[in-house]
Amino acid sequence: MKPTLHFVILRFSSLGDVVLQTSVITWLKQTYARELKVTFVTSHEFKDLVTDHPDIQRVLTFDRRSGEKLSGLARKLRELHAKDPITLVLDLHSTTRSTLLRLMLPTLPRLVVDKRRVERFFLVRLPGWKGWTRWKMFGLEAQVERTPRDWQGILMARFKRGNRPLTETPPVDRIHHKKPYVVFAPVASFESKRWPMDYFVTLAQKFLNDERWKSYDLVIVAGPADKHCEALNVIHDPRLLNLQGKTKLKESIAWMQEARVVVGNDSGMNHIAEAANVPVITLFGPTHEGFGFAPHLPTSTAMSVNVWCRPCSATGARRCFRHEQVCMTQLTPERVWSVLEQKLVSA
C-alpha cells in the first residue's frame, strides 16, 4: 500500500482564482487516489467555495479583515503537522502573504506555482505587438490545460494526455426553481472589467421581449457591494429576479448550477458556473483570454474586441486612459445577444 500523502494548498484569493485551483486538486486526487489528503488554506470569505468539496478533507481560513495574524495561521499549520504530518505545501498564490507564511514554516517541504509574471509583464507592456496573440508560446494556457505539465514533472506523477482536469463545485442545496432561467452576473473585482450596466439592461430587455423565451426567467446574481446592479431595476418584468445582495455565496452557487446559460464579466461567477458544467459567455475588456482565465468548456464562449491598447493590465486594476473604454463599449449588446441566442437554441 502506498503511504498516505498530506498536501496543504495555499490560495487566499480571489473568488475566481480559488475556484480555478480546484482543477489542481481534482488532478492530484486522480493521480494519487485515496492515498492523498488535501488541506486547503484560503481567506475566510471564500471558505464556502471549498468547504464540503469532495476532494478536500480540511479547510483552514485566514481572516485578515478581523485582524488575524499570519503567525496564528502558521501556528495552526504546525499543530496540524504534529497530528497529521504534512508531506508538501503547495503555494498556488505566490504573494507576499503566502511567502511570509512559508517562511514561518521552514521545516515543511514547499512548492511554488509559476505565475508567468515575466510573460504577463511583456504581454501587457507590448499589447500592439502582432505576435502577442500567439500567447501559448509563453505558456499562458488556461489553467485547466497547463496543470498537468506544471505538476507532473515535479511530482513525478503519470498523467494521460487528453484527460483534462476540471473544476468541481462543492455540493449545495438545489434551488428547485420551477422555470428554466438565464443568469446575468454583472460583477468583477475591478470596475474597468465590468461590461457597461446599460448594456446589461439592453441585453436583458432583448431577452425578456423575445417571444421564444417567454417561459424563461432572468436571474441577476451579485454581492451586497455590487450596487451598480440596481440599474436593472428599471426593467419592470416579473420574470426578472434581481438577487443582488440577497443571497449568500452558497445560495449564489446553487443558482449558477442550474442556469441554462450564464453571461458575465471576467470574474469568479463565470468560473463557478463552468465548474458546474454550465455554458458561459465571458466578456473580456482590459484583460485577455490568453492570461489563463478564459472559459474552457466547448459550450462556452469568450467575447472581446481587438483594440491596440488591449490588454492594458494583467488583472484589470488599471483605469483606462481613454475618455471612453472602447474595449468594453465596442462589445455591443447586439453582438452578445447573437451569441446568447445561439446558446439558448442549442440548450
Secondary structure as the mmCIF struct_conf table of DSSP 4:
data_model
#
loop_
_struct_conf.conf_type_id
_struct_conf.id
_struct_conf.beg_label_comp_id
_struct_conf.beg_label_asym_id
_struct_conf.beg_label_seq_id
_struct_conf.end_label_comp_id
_struct_conf.end_label_asym_id
_struct_conf.end_label_seq_id
HELX_LH_PP_P HELX_LH_PP_P1 LYS A 2 THR A 4
STRN STRN1 LEU A 5 LEU A 10
HELX_RH_AL_P HELX_RH_AL_P1 LEU A 15 TYR A 32
HELX_RH_3T_P HELX_RH_3T_P1 ALA A 33 GLU A 35
STRN STRN2 LEU A 36 SER A 43
HELX_RH_3T_P HELX_RH_3T_P2 HIS A 44 PHE A 46
HELX_RH_AL_P HELX_RH_AL_P2 LYS A 47 VAL A 50
TURN_TY1_P TURN_TY1_P1 THR A 51 ASP A 52
TURN_TY1_P TURN_TY1_P2 PRO A 54 ASP A 55
BEND BEND1 GLN A 57 GLN A 57
STRN STRN3 ARG A 58 PHE A 62
HELX_RH_3T_P HELX_RH_3T_P3 ARG A 64 SER A 66
TURN_TY1_P TURN_TY1_P3 GLY A 67 GLY A 67
HELX_RH_AL_P HELX_RH_AL_P3 LEU A 70 LYS A 83
BEND BEND2 ASP A 84 ASP A 84
STRN STRN4 LEU A 88 ASP A 91
BEND BEND3 LEU A 92 HIS A 93
BEND BEND4 THR A 95 THR A 95
HELX_RH_AL_P HELX_RH_AL_P4 THR A 96 LEU A 103
TURN_TY1_P TURN_TY1_P4 MET A 104 MET A 104
TURN_TY1_P TURN_TY1_P5 PRO A 106 THR A 107
BEND BEND5 LEU A 108 LEU A 108
STRN STRN5 ARG A 110 VAL A 112
HELX_RH_AL_P HELX_RH_AL_P5 ARG A 117 ARG A 125
TURN_TY1_P TURN_TY1_P6 PRO A 127 GLY A 128
HELX_RH_3T_P HELX_RH_3T_P4 LYS A 130 THR A 133
HELX_RH_3T_P HELX_RH_3T_P5 TRP A 135 PHE A 138
TURN_TY1_P TURN_TY1_P7 GLY A 139 GLY A 139
HELX_RH_AL_P HELX_RH_AL_P6 GLN A 143 LEU A 155
TURN_TY1_P TURN_TY1_P8 MET A 156 MET A 156
TURN_TY1_P TURN_TY1_P9 ARG A 161 GLY A 162
HELX_LH_PP_P HELX_LH_PP_P2 THR A 169 PRO A 171
BEND BEND6 LYS A 178 LYS A 179
STRN STRN6 TYR A 181 ALA A 185
BEND BEND7 SER A 189 PHE A 190
HELX_RH_3T_P HELX_RH_3T_P6 GLU A 191 LYS A 193
BEND BEND8 ARG A 194 ARG A 194
HELX_LH_PP_P HELX_LH_PP_P3 TRP A 195 PRO A 196
HELX_RH_AL_P HELX_RH_AL_P7 MET A 197 ASN A 209
HELX_RH_3T_P HELX_RH_3T_P7 GLU A 211 TRP A 213
TURN_TY1_P TURN_TY1_P10 LYS A 214 SER A 215
STRN STRN7 ASP A 217 ILE A 220
TURN_TY1_P TURN_TY1_P11 PRO A 224 ALA A 225
HELX_RH_3T_P HELX_RH_3T_P8 LYS A 227 VAL A 234
TURN_TY1_P TURN_TY1_P12 PRO A 238 ARG A 239
STRN STRN8 LEU A 240 ASN A 242
TURN_TY1_P TURN_TY1_P13 GLN A 244 LYS A 246
BEND BEND9 THR A 247 THR A 247
HELX_RH_AL_P HELX_RH_AL_P8 LEU A 249 GLN A 257
TURN_TY1_P TURN_TY1_P14 GLU A 258 GLU A 258
BEND BEND10 ARG A 260 ARG A 260
STRN STRN9 VAL A 262 ASN A 265
BEND BEND11 ASP A 266 SER A 267
HELX_RH_AL_P HELX_RH_AL_P9 GLY A 268 ALA A 275
TURN_TY1_P TURN_TY1_P15 ALA A 276 ASN A 277
STRN STRN10 VAL A 280 LEU A 283
BEND BEND12 GLY A 285 THR A 287
HELX_RH_3T_P HELX_RH_3T_P9 GLU A 289 PHE A 291
TURN_TY1_P TURN_TY1_P16 GLY A 292 PHE A 293
BEND BEND13 ALA A 294 ALA A 294
BEND BEND14 LEU A 297 LEU A 297
TURN_TY1_P TURN_TY1_P17 PRO A 298 THR A 299
STRN STRN11 THR A 301 MET A 303
TURN_TY1_P TURN_TY1_P18 TRP A 308 CYS A 309
BEND BEND15 ALA A 314 GLY A 316
BEND BEND16 ARG A 318 ARG A 318
HELX_LH_PP_P HELX_LH_PP_P4 ARG A 319 CYS A 320
BEND BEND17 PHE A 321 GLU A 324
HELX_RH_AL_P HELX_RH_AL_P10 VAL A 326 THR A 329
TURN_TY1_P TURN_TY1_P19 GLN A 330 GLN A 330
BEND BEND18 LEU A 331 LEU A 331
HELX_RH_AL_P HELX_RH_AL_P11 PRO A 333 SER A 346
#
